Amino acid sequence: MFRQFLLSLTSLLSLSHSLASAAPFVPKRDPQCVAVSPSGTIVATACSGMSDDTFPPRPHPDVRKCGVIAVWDVDSGKRLWRAETFGDITKLAFSIDGSLLAASRIYATSDGITLHEVRLWDVTSGKTVKVLDRCQAFDFSPDGRALAVLSRSRCVVYALNDWTKETQIKPLGGSLAVAFAGDANLLCGIVKSEGQYAVRLCDIAKGTTVSESRRLDDPFYGLAVASDGTTLASGHDGGNVVLWNLPSLEVRTRLQTGIKGHVLPLVSPDGRYLAGGCQENGDVIIWDARTAQELHRYTFEKGALRTYYPRSDQDLLRPERNPTRFTFLPDSNSIFAGCYGGIIRSVENGQELKRFGD
């Protein structure tokens, strides 16, 4: 009887130890950014997160608090790899050939030292390919040959094959965001001019300004270009999406979501749809690109956006408030949103098609 008691006690202690040492439960987190590969078979999510408050900083040791970049197989829903980070992820995108994944991160230490970066990974192996320090925004060229990158004062276009510095686009230096305008030689940027903000279109080869939009009072960060290069959409605070004609940058129309806060503009790959992803609550509004008529409005019950960058009430620029949290899939029939841990829904009827998250 005594031996049986000892065996039972040993078993109980062993079980208690195994439970105590088991990996902690990590609830699903809503990604700040999502991306879909050109093939549509792989997606990526990015959760912003905290550092460990050391210098140089590292990702927070608690998996519930650090930032995480994850790549997923769409068919199986399985995670292929993950990479830990910290700070606010503002954009996530695959290269045109699907071989690279890029993310822009903004981060400041408690004493105000900024450590922004654009980082690229090999999609197959998950290994880091390139880190561009002190850079905070990027865009892949539509021909898959180049990467445009923004730092605090410069805009530079790099060749992806060997990372040689191709061209500095001086008129776009200090821009808030960049986007290729449907042509590998045309690049748009959101610039500050005399205390206001505008979209500026530049010729890369010449390094000159082609056109500039009317100026707006408030900063904005989201740009989307139609695949045919005729339309640029910009997303603004107050739930507004503005459509601009390219290359003239004359205003075509304004679309309203009816929801306060920043909105991320989207253009479907086939050009049929325009969409606005509302950062305030995760709603997505879809319009007919030809008529601007609202077609669908889908509400996500769980879509809160959390940011980490230390801000004061006087800070005017807040790019982390409009990250790439929504995107169309290549077939234009569904949308991927950074809600519920990452969810794909049908454009036509809002049906849930896939969820991601551990």
N, C-alpha and C positions, 0 to 999 in steps of 0.2 A: 504493500500500500504506500509506504514511504517512497519507494523507488518510483512508483507511478506518479506520485505527487511531484517529485523532482523533475521527471520527464515533462509533465504538464507545465510546470513553472518555467523550465528551460524553453519550451516551445512558445509560451506566452511572451517571454522576454525577447526571443528571437523575432517574433512577429512585430512587437513594439518597435524594435530597432529598425526592422525593414520599412515600417511605415514612416518612421521619423526621418530615415535617410532617403526616402523615395523622392523623385523629382517633384517639385511643387506643381500644383495645378495652375495652368496659365490660361485664363479666359481669353476668348477671341477679342481682338482689338480692331477698331475701325481704322483702316489704312488712310493716311493722308494723301497718298498717290497710288494710282494703278496704271498699268500699261498692258498692251496686248501685242504679241509678236505678229509680224506681217502674215504668217501662215495661219494665225488664229489658234494654234495648237498649244501654245504656251502663254501664260500670263504672269505678271509680276505685281507684287504689292509692296508698299513701303509704309511702315509705321514710324512716325517720328518718336523721339525719346530723349531721355536724360543722359548726361555724362556722369562720371564718378567724382567730379569736382576736383580732380587732381590736375597737374599740368606737367607735360601735355595731357589733355583729357583723353579718356578712354570711354567706351560704352559702359553704362551703369551695370554693375555685376548682377543686379536683380533682373531676370528675364522679363518681368512684368513692366519694367521701367525703361529699359534700353530701347533704342531704335532698331528696327529689323527690316532688312530687304529680303524678300522671299520670292522664289520662282516656282511656279506650279504647272503641272501637266493638266490640261483642260479635261481630257477624256476621263482620266482616273481620279482627278482631284488631289493627287498626291503632290507633296512638296518635293521639289527636286534638289534645292539647296537654299541656304539662308546665310546672310551676312549681318553681323551686328554693327550698329553705328550709333550716332547721337545727334542731337540738334533737330531742326525742322527740315524735312524733305519737301521741296517745293515742286519738283518735276521728276518724272520717271518715264523713260522712253526706250524702245528697242531701236537699233539701227535698221536701215532699210532691208538689209539682207538677213536680219534676225540673229546675227552672230554676237552682237554686243548689247549690253543693257547699261544705260547711263542714268545717273541720278544727280541732281543738284541739291546741296545741303547748305543751309545758313546756320551759323552758330556763333555765339558770343560768350566769353567767360564772364564770371561775376564782376570782374574789374574792367570789362569792356573790350577785351582783345577779341577781334573777329577772326574766325577760322573757317571761312566758307570754302567749299570745294565742289568740283564736279568730278565724279568717279565713274569709271567704266569697268565692267566685268565681262569676262567670257561667259556667254550664256550656257555653254555645255559644261564647263568645269567649275564655274563659280569663282574662278580666280580673278583677282584684280589685274586689269590690263594697263590702266593709266589713271593717274590722279593729277588733276589740274588744280593746284592750290590757289586760294584767294580768288576763286571764280564762283559765281553764284547763279548762272543761268546758261542755257545751251539750246541748240536745235540741230538735228541732223539734216543734211541737204537731201533733197528728193532724189538725187541720182546716186545716193549712198556713198559718195566720195569724200565728203567733208563734214566737219563739225564746227559750228559757230559757237563761240564761248564769250561770255561777258565777265569782266572783272569790274572793280570799282570805277575804273576810268577808261578801260579799253574794250574794244570788240575785235576779236581775232578769229580768223577762219583757219582751221588746221586740216591737213590732209590725213585721212584715217589710215592710209596704208603704211605711212612711216612717221607720222606725227611731226612732219616739218611744218613750220609756221608759214602759211601761205600769204595771207594778206591781213593787214590791220585796217579795219573800216572806221576811219576817224569820225565820220559824222554820227556813228552809233556808239561812240565811247560813253560809258556811264549810263547806258540804257537800263531800263528795269526788266525788259524781256526782249527776246528776239524770236523771229520765225521766218523761215524761207518762204518766199511768196510764190510757191508753185513752180519756181524756176531756180536752178542751182546758182544762178548769177544774180538773183534779186533777194535782198534780205531786208525784212522789216524790223524796226525796233521801237520801243516805247521810250521816248526821250523827254527830258525836262527842258523847257524853254521859257525863260523869263517868268519863272514861278508857276507855269502851267505845264500841261502834259499833252503830248501829241504822238501820233504814229508817223515815223519817217521811213521812207522806202529808199534803199540805196542800191547802186550798181556795184557789185563786188569787184569786178575786173577793173573798173575805173576808180573805185573808192569815192564816188560822188553821190550826192543826193539826187534822186529822181523826182520825188514828190513828198509833200508833207501834209498831214491832215489838219483840220481845224483844231485849235487848242482847247483843252478841257481843264477845268479848275482842279479836279481831284486826280490823284494817281490811280493807275489801273495796271493789271499785271497779266491778264489772260489774253492770248491771241490764238486764232485758228484760221487756217487758210484752206479754201476749197481746192480740190485736186486739180481743177482746170485753171487755177490761178486768176480767176476773175473776181473773187470775193474774199475779203478779209473780215473776220468777226472779232470783236473785242468785248471782253466782259468787264462790268463795272459794279461798283458799290451801288446799293439801291435796287438791285435786281434787274439791271438793264444790260441788254446785248445790242451793240451798235454794229451795223453792216456797212462796210466801206467798199466802194468800187476800186478795183486794181486795174491799171497802175496809178490812177488819178488820185486815189484816196479821198474822193468826194463821198459824203454821207449818202447812203442809199435809203436806209430806214433804221428805226429803232424798235426792238422787241422788248416787251416787259414781262417779267415772270410774275410780278405781283407779290414777290417775297423780298423782304429787306435783306441786306447783306450782299457780299460779293457773289458774282455768278461766273462760272467757267464756261466760255463759249466752245461749242463743238460743231464740226461739220462732218457729216457722214462721208465715208470714202467714195460712195457712188454719187454724192452730191444731192441726194433726194431730201435729206433732212438737215435742219439746224436744231441745235439743242442747247439748253442752258442748265448747267448743274448748279444748284443753289447750295452754297457752302453753309448757310445758316442752319438748314435742317435736312439736307440730303435729298431734297426733291429734284426731279428732272422733268423739264418741260420740253416737248418736242414740237417743232413747227415744220410745215411744208416749206422747203427751201425756195420753191418757185413763187408761191402765193403769200408766204409768211403767215398762213393760217395755223392756229394751234391745233395739233392733232391729238396729242396725248399729254397727260400729266400724271406722273407716278410719284407717290409719296412713300418714303422709307421711314418707318417708325423709329429706327435707330440709325442716326447718321450724324452725330455730333462731331464737330471738328475741334480738336484740342491742339494748341500750339505751345511751344516751349521758349521761344526767343524772348529775352527780357525786354519789355517795352515800358516806356513811360507814357503818360497821357499826352505828352507833347510830341511824341513820335508820329510823323505823318506817313512815312513809308512803312508798309507792313506786307511785304510780298508773301509771307507765310499764310496770310488769310485767304489766298486764292490758289491753292495747289492743284495739280492735275489729278483730281479725285474722281473723275468720270472720263470715259472714253467709249467710242463706238468700236465694235468688233469689225474685222475686215469685210464681212459680208453685209454690213450696214443694217442687219436685221435685229441686232441686240446691242445692249449697252452694259458695260462693266462699271460698277460703282463701288467706291470704298466704304460700304455700309454692310452691317452684319458680318464683318470680317472680310468682305469682298464678295460681291454677288453679281451674277450675269442675269439680266432680264430681257425678255422679248420686247422689241419696240412696238410691235403690233398690238399686243394684248397685256403686256406687263407680267406675263407668266415668268416665274422663277425657273431658270434653266440650270444654274450651278451656283454652289457656294464654296468658298475656300476658307481655310483656317484650321489650325490644329485643334 
